[in-house]
Amino acid sequence: QTPWAIRQVIQKRDQIHKMARRVLDARDTFMIGRGLDYSILLEGSLKLKEISYIYSEAYASGELKHGTIALITDKTPVVAMVTQKRLKDKEMSNIREVCARGAKVMLFTRESFEIGGIDEWSEVFELPDLEDLFMVLPASVALQLFAYYVSADKGFDVDKPRNLAKVVTVE
């Protein structure tokens, strides 16, 4: 089912493009998630930094109260990933905390999850359902498209990020 799920994400790329426009003028952005979602956000945050030159940092959302939440303002775009069934409730609680501080939350979640209060989120992208362990695959594609559209809309060459040429070509 993985190829099918990835095709579903790619087919909805216009929705991801719309979400990406929300961060074009951002100086920085945060990405929050737990467990496997956090691990894939580390990669998504790296891609956003590499090709759009927006400072981005991924955080384990359970650690937000250890200082990071002080950086959240009404101008802070936050990408949140919620795909793991056993962590959903805790994650949604963390996301509501950043919303309460005015953050503009772009939520990537499973299409089968009831997330309630859809008005709370700036944007929602529903990922096709797979087993929890495999949700990182469509999530990764969605985050890569997100970074791509931010960079392309800013007019940057996504294939030649500045200062990375030697990093990717020389050992």
Number of C-alpha atoms within 10 A of each C-alpha: 10 15 9 11 20 18 14 15 22 16 10 14 18 13 16 25 18 14 22 21 16 16 23 15 10 14 13 16 22 21 25 29 30 24 16 18 28 21 16 22 27 18 16 26 24 18 22 24 19 20 23 25 17 22 15 24 19 22 20 18 25 15 14 18 11 8 9 12 14 11 11 22 15 12 15 20 24 25 27 28 29 29 32 23 11 10 15 19 13 14 24 18 13 22 25 15 16 24 19 13 16 15 23 23 25 23 24 21 24 22 14 11 15 10 17 8 7 11 8 16 17 16 19 21 19 20 23 21 18 16 12 14 11 16 23 21 15 23 27 18 18 24 23 18 22 23 27 23 26 27 25 13 14 15 10 17 13 17 9 11 15 14 9 11 11 9 8 8 7 6 5
